[in-house]
């Protein structure tokens, strides 16, 4: 696998709200090296999710660039952006988007047939990921039979099963208890290191600082690095 750094260069995204301009992302520059997991804290409405959507090519910036794999993701066409998300991005969102009535296995492997895997290959590749997130005994369970935390773990397995080159996670532990939160954060950290992929984690969880390499906070659209674990915990609880 060719490892690539993620680099944001003077990224800007503003919104008009009546006569007011909301500076969701206002000149953000950030570089995340292969194998590095970086946490982004900030209060609700601070622009964290907007920044993540820009990196995922779900939003286009007003200006600036998102460099990954030798190209500017912000300049991709709609078709190219969809392909980028399918093949290169492991995106874990707050919303589960699971198919009712479909098993955890079918939900987790849904991306693989689109990428050319047979159903047999898709199942064989997906089961180890469900086992790794603690759902080995739940592969046949539908979302209706899973707890909220188990549903979240299905979405994490789904994001990782295609072996992405970039990890983006928006509050991935919001529905988990403290024990499972630690396990999932450790898993995300280890995967970034094992696969030499950069990871960006948006979270309010102060415990996440123990699992990441760096912590930043977003205030008024501007990015600030938090230099110590104690200060990172304060930034998290303030959000």
Backbone torsions as a table, in degrees:
resi	resn	phi	psi	omega
1	UNK	NA	133.0	177.2
2	UNK	-83.8	114.3	-178.6
3	UNK	-80.6	139.2	179.2
4	UNK	-133.0	144.4	171.8
5	UNK	-81.2	155.7	171.8
6	UNK	-102.4	127.9	-178.8
7	UNK	-132.7	120.6	174.6
8	UNK	-99.4	131.0	-176.2
9	UNK	-124.0	108.2	175.7
10	UNK	47.0	50.9	-175.0
11	UNK	-77.8	132.8	-177.7
12	UNK	-132.6	132.2	171.8
13	UNK	-145.2	112.8	179.0
14	UNK	-114.6	151.9	175.9
15	UNK	-124.6	145.1	173.7
16	UNK	-92.3	126.2	175.5
17	UNK	-124.0	88.7	-172.8
18	UNK	68.1	-122.7	178.7
19	UNK	-92.7	-0.6	-176.9
20	UNK	-102.6	143.0	174.2
21	UNK	-102.2	121.7	177.5
22	UNK	-92.4	117.5	-178.5
23	UNK	-91.7	77.5	-175.9
24	UNK	-63.5	-46.3	176.0
25	UNK	-131.9	122.5	-167.3
26	UNK	-133.6	76.3	177.4
27	UNK	82.2	43.3	-177.0
28	UNK	-84.7	128.4	172.5
29	UNK	-124.3	133.1	-176.2
30	UNK	-159.7	138.0	174.9
31	UNK	-122.5	127.7	177.2
32	UNK	-118.2	120.5	-175.4
33	UNK	-78.9	158.9	173.9
34	UNK	-56.9	133.0	-179.6
35	UNK	87.6	-1.6	-176.4
36	UNK	-102.8	134.7	175.0
37	UNK	-111.2	121.7	-176.5
38	UNK	-116.2	133.0	178.8
39	UNK	-97.9	142.3	177.5
40	UNK	-122.0	116.5	178.3
41	UNK	-106.5	165.5	174.8
42	UNK	158.7	154.3	179.8
43	UNK	-66.7	163.9	176.8
44	UNK	-57.1	136.3	-179.3
45	UNK	84.0	6.6	-177.3
46	UNK	-83.3	-8.5	178.2
47	UNK	106.1	3.1	-177.0
48	UNK	-60.5	-50.8	-177.9
49	UNK	-68.1	-34.5	175.7
50	UNK	-60.0	-44.3	179.4
51	UNK	-61.5	-43.2	179.3
52	UNK	-62.8	-40.1	179.9
53	UNK	-67.3	-31.5	175.6
54	UNK	-66.6	-42.3	179.2
55	UNK	-66.3	-33.8	179.7
56	UNK	-81.9	0.6	-178.3
57	UNK	61.0	31.5	172.7
58	UNK	-92.6	-16.5	173.5
59	UNK	-132.7	150.0	174.7
60	UNK	-100.2	135.1	179.6
61	UNK	-75.1	159.6	172.5
62	UNK	-71.3	-35.5	176.1
63	UNK	-161.3	169.7	-177.7
64	UNK	93.5	-178.4	-175.2
65	UNK	-141.5	155.7	174.4
66	UNK	-122.3	102.4	-174.6
67	UNK	-96.4	125.0	176.3
68	UNK	-154.9	133.3	179.1
69	UNK	62.7	31.7	176.7
70	UNK	79.2	13.8	178.4
71	UNK	-143.8	161.5	178.6
72	UNK	-89.6	105.5	-178.4
73	UNK	-60.2	-30.5	-178.2
74	UNK	-67.2	-14.1	-177.5
75	UNK	-106.3	9.6	-179.9
76	UNK	-72.7	149.4	171.4
77	UNK	-71.4	169.5	179.4
78	UNK	-58.5	-41.8	179.7
79	UNK	-67.1	-43.0	179.0
80	UNK	-65.4	-37.7	179.5
81	UNK	-64.9	-41.0	178.4
82	UNK	-64.0	-40.2	178.4
83	UNK	-66.9	-39.5	176.6
84	UNK	-59.1	-45.5	179.8
85	UNK	-67.6	-38.8	-179.3
86	UNK	-65.8	-44.6	-169.5
87	UNK	-97.1	-29.1	-169.5
88	UNK	-115.2	-19.8	-172.9
89	UNK	-111.6	129.9	167.7
90	UNK	-100.1	103.7	-173.6
91	UNK	-107.0	118.2	177.0
92	UNK	-110.5	114.5	-176.9
93	UNK	-108.7	172.4	177.9
94	UNK	-70.4	-28.2	-179.6
95	UNK	-88.3	137.1	-175.9
96	UNK	-75.7	-43.7	-178.7
97	UNK	53.3	43.6	177.2
98	UNK	-90.6	148.9	-178.6
99	UNK	-82.4	118.5	179.3
100	UNK	-60.0	139.5	177.3
101	UNK	82.5	-10.2	177.8
102	UNK	-94.7	146.6	-177.2
103	UNK	-68.6	163.7	174.9
104	UNK	-57.1	-39.3	178.8
105	UNK	-62.6	-48.8	-179.1
106	UNK	-64.0	-37.9	178.3
107	UNK	-66.7	-40.6	-176.4
108	UNK	-73.3	-29.0	-174.4
109	UNK	-96.0	6.2	-167.7
110	UNK	-58.7	-29.0	-177.5
111	UNK	-76.6	-27.4	-169.6
112	UNK	-67.3	-43.4	177.1
113	UNK	-60.3	-33.0	177.2
114	UNK	-64.1	-30.2	180.0
115	UNK	-89.0	5.5	173.1
116	UNK	105.5	0.6	179.5
117	UNK	-79.6	144.3	172.2
118	UNK	-71.7	166.3	178.9
119	UNK	-61.6	-39.4	178.7
120	UNK	-63.3	-44.9	178.7
121	UNK	-64.3	-41.6	-178.8
122	UNK	-61.7	-43.9	179.3
123	UNK	-64.4	-43.3	-178.9
124	UNK	-63.9	-33.8	179.6
125	UNK	-79.7	-27.3	-172.3
126	UNK	-86.3	-37.6	-176.2
127	UNK	-56.2	-44.1	177.9
128	UNK	-60.2	-32.0	178.2
129	UNK	-70.9	-39.7	176.4
130	UNK	-64.1	-38.1	176.4
131	UNK	-64.4	-38.7	-177.1
132	UNK	-67.9	-28.8	177.3
133	UNK	-95.0	13.1	172.8
134	UNK	85.9	22.3	-177.9
135	UNK	-118.2	24.5	-178.8
136	UNK	-59.7	-29.5	179.8
137	UNK	-93.1	6.0	-175.9
138	UNK	-122.1	14.6	-171.8
139	UNK	-62.9	-27.5	-179.0
140	UNK	-94.3	-2.9	-177.2
141	UNK	-77.5	139.2	174.9
142	UNK	-83.5	164.2	179.4
143	UNK	-54.7	-32.5	-179.2
144	UNK	-64.0	-21.9	-178.7
145	UNK	-102.4	5.9	-179.0
146	UNK	-108.6	148.2	173.8
147	UNK	-72.8	170.1	178.3
148	UNK	-60.4	-42.2	178.7
149	UNK	-64.2	-38.1	178.0
150	UNK	-67.4	-38.0	176.5
151	UNK	-62.3	-40.4	178.4
152	UNK	-63.0	-37.9	179.8
153	UNK	-68.9	-30.6	173.3
154	UNK	-62.4	-42.4	-179.4
155	UNK	-65.8	-33.3	177.9
156	UNK	-68.9	-44.0	176.2
157	UNK	-60.3	-42.0	179.5
158	UNK	-60.9	-38.1	-179.5
159	UNK	-69.7	-28.5	-173.2
160	UNK	-98.2	-16.6	-170.3
161	UNK	-64.8	-28.1	179.0
162	UNK	-84.9	6.9	177.3
163	UNK	53.9	65.9	-176.3
164	UNK	-69.5	167.8	177.4
165	UNK	-100.9	-8.6	-178.9
166	UNK	-143.6	132.2	179.3
167	UNK	-109.4	127.0	175.4
168	UNK	-126.2	124.5	-175.6
169	UNK	-132.4	121.9	-179.9
170	UNK	-108.0	101.7	-178.4
171	UNK	51.6	56.1	-173.6
172	UNK	-71.3	-13.6	-177.4
173	UNK	-113.6	16.2	-174.8
174	UNK	-61.3	-25.6	-177.0
175	UNK	-107.6	12.5	-173.7
176	UNK	-107.8	152.3	173.5
177	UNK	-76.1	172.7	-172.6
178	UNK	-63.0	-37.7	-179.8
179	UNK	-65.3	-48.5	-178.7
180	UNK	-69.9	-32.1	176.5
181	UNK	-58.2	-48.3	179.1
182	UNK	-61.3	-39.9	-179.9
183	UNK	-65.3	-43.4	-177.9
184	UNK	-69.7	-41.5	178.6
185	UNK	-64.5	-39.3	176.3
186	UNK	-64.1	-39.3	178.3
187	UNK	-63.0	-46.0	179.7
188	UNK	-62.6	-42.4	177.8
189	UNK	-61.9	-47.4	-177.7
190	UNK	-64.6	-37.8	179.4
191	UNK	-65.7	-39.8	176.9
192	UNK	-60.1	-41.8	-178.7
193	UNK	-72.0	-45.6	-178.4
194	UNK	-61.8	-42.7	-175.0
195	UNK	-93.9	0.4	-179.2
196	UNK	52.6	46.8	177.7
197	UNK	-114.9	143.0	174.7
198	UNK	-72.5	147.3	178.7
199	UNK	-134.0	137.8	176.7
200	UNK	-121.4	121.5	-174.3
201	UNK	-116.5	116.9	173.3
202	UNK	-94.5	124.6	-174.1
203	UNK	-156.7	155.6	168.9
204	UNK	-104.7	-2.9	-172.0
205	UNK	-79.6	112.7	-177.9
206	UNK	-65.2	-23.4	179.2
207	UNK	-70.3	-17.6	-177.9
208	UNK	-64.2	-23.3	-177.6
209	UNK	-62.0	-22.2	179.9
210	UNK	-75.7	-10.3	-172.5
211	UNK	-116.7	-1.9	-174.6
212	UNK	-114.0	165.4	-178.4
213	UNK	-88.5	-33.1	178.9
214	UNK	-145.8	156.3	178.0
215	UNK	-127.0	133.4	173.7
216	UNK	-126.3	155.6	173.4
217	UNK	-125.0	148.9	-178.6
218	UNK	-113.4	121.0	178.5
219	UNK	-133.0	124.9	-179.3
220	UNK	53.4	36.6	176.9
221	UNK	81.1	-2.8	-178.5
222	UNK	-105.6	145.9	-175.5
223	UNK	-100.1	134.3	178.7
224	UNK	-132.7	133.6	176.0
225	UNK	-81.0	137.2	177.8
226	UNK	-97.5	114.5	-167.6
227	UNK	-79.0	-17.4	-175.9
228	UNK	-134.4	158.8	179.6
229	UNK	-61.3	-42.3	-179.2
230	UNK	-61.6	-43.8	179.7
231	UNK	-68.5	-33.5	177.8
232	UNK	-63.8	-41.1	178.5
233	UNK	-64.6	-37.8	177.0
234	UNK	-65.2	-40.8	178.9
235	UNK	-63.5	-39.1	-179.2
236	UNK	-67.0	-46.6	-178.1
237	UNK	-69.4	-25.4	177.4
238	UNK	-70.1	-23.8	179.1
239	UNK	-83.7	NA	NA
